[in-house]
Amino acid sequence: MKYKIWKAIIFAVLALVIGSYLLVFKENKLTPELWNIPFIFWSGFLITVLVVALTFLGSVFFPFDEPKKQ
């Protein structure tokens, strides 16, 4: 089960990274604004928060065990 979650997290991070650079950050769009913050800033912040959250989940669901020290 952990292996499937791990694969899903990897896919989600790759999709966010590739999608953001191909679609979101392609142009320096200023609209739509969110609380007078331009689109490029709040969307970049949102994508960063999502990648950090997925990285944390990846560290929780990492499927491989470390070798035990003797």
C-alpha positions in Angstrom: 0.0 0.0 0.0 2.8 2.4 0.8 4.4 1.8 -2.6 1.1 3.0 -4.3 0.9 6.1 -2.2 4.6 6.7 -2.9 4.1 6.5 -6.6 1.0 8.8 -6.4 3.0 11.4 -4.5 5.8 11.2 -7.1 3.3 11.6 -9.9 1.6 14.6 -8.2 4.9 16.4 -7.6 6.0 15.8 -11.2 2.7 16.9 -12.5 2.8 20.1 -10.4 6.3 21.0 -11.4 5.8 20.3 -15.1 2.3 21.9 -15.2 3.4 25.0 -13.4 6.4 25.7 -15.6 4.5 24.9 -18.8 1.2 26.6 -18.0 1.2 28.8 -15.0 4.6 30.5 -15.2 4.7 30.7 -19.0 3.5 34.3 -19.0 3.9 37.1 -16.4 0.2 37.4 -15.8 -1.0 39.9 -13.3 -4.6 39.0 -13.3 -6.5 37.5 -11.6 -5.5 39.2 -8.4 -6.0 37.7 -4.9 -6.1 40.4 -2.2 -4.2 42.8 -4.5 -1.4 40.2 -5.0 -0.6 39.5 -8.7 -1.4 36.1 -10.1 2.2 35.1 -10.6 3.1 35.6 -6.9 0.1 33.9 -5.3 0.1 31.0 -7.7 3.8 30.4 -7.2 3.3 30.5 -3.4 0.4 28.1 -3.6 2.4 25.6 -5.8 5.4 25.9 -3.4 3.1 25.1 -0.4 1.7 22.1 -2.3 5.1 20.7 -3.2 6.3 21.1 0.3 3.2 19.3 1.7 3.7 16.5 -0.8 7.4 16.2 0.1 6.4 15.9 3.8 3.8 13.2 2.9 6.6 11.5 0.8 8.8 11.4 3.9 6.0 9.8 5.9 5.0 7.2 3.3 8.5 6.3 2.1 8.1 2.6 1.2 11.7 1.4 1.8 13.1 0.5 5.2 16.6 1.6 6.2 19.0 -1.1 7.1 19.3 -1.6 10.8 22.6 -0.8 12.5 24.2 -3.5 14.6 
